[in-house]
């Protein structure tokens, strides 16, 4: 914003619109408001308009709905052309941005991240499907019952159906826990944990050692549940991951 000051000048000091404009340009800097698409909080690409950024996010969210474990978001970026050269380049490139290229950039990044993830979890060894039944809600699903993405996999089965341990390990919790209802939580080693929620009965106790395939609980509808099903959750290093990367991957 220009500032105005009252000033007395010499008659000889002639001014006109052109010289004023030239002076203004000389002393001003252009500020760009850009929109960065982020993956897990990290800026990956910048766009000139919010519409373009939203288009990318919508497209990615739809395409990777079920198996993307990264958060896609948008953040505002304010930048000026007087900053370092790289910013100027970004800003200029963005003003005539080719949205298809940006989408490709993000897709490549997602593919890379998924590759990294699949390598990171190679040590996860789950061998037994806890129950057989119909999958009624996949990992990451958003439904009216909850405001966040689904943290596990729901498999519908009649009440009382035996639930088997997906892998051997130690029971770290067996009891009632909020939305999970009656739940068995297991430590399966290598940073891997499995949760079995909404049970009607629990057959193991905290601290017990369990082998893969052992019956540990029975299907029910306790906790935040609207019907008999198993909520099967897999965590690697404390983060929920898609159980279908390991089991039920038809
Ligand atoms: Zn669930």
Boltz pocket constraint, residues with backbone or C-beta under 6 A from the ligand:
constraints:
  - pocket:
      binder: B
      contacts: [[A, 137], [A, 150], [A, 152], [A, 153], [A, 154], [A, 230], [A, 231], [A, 232]]
      max_distance: 6.0
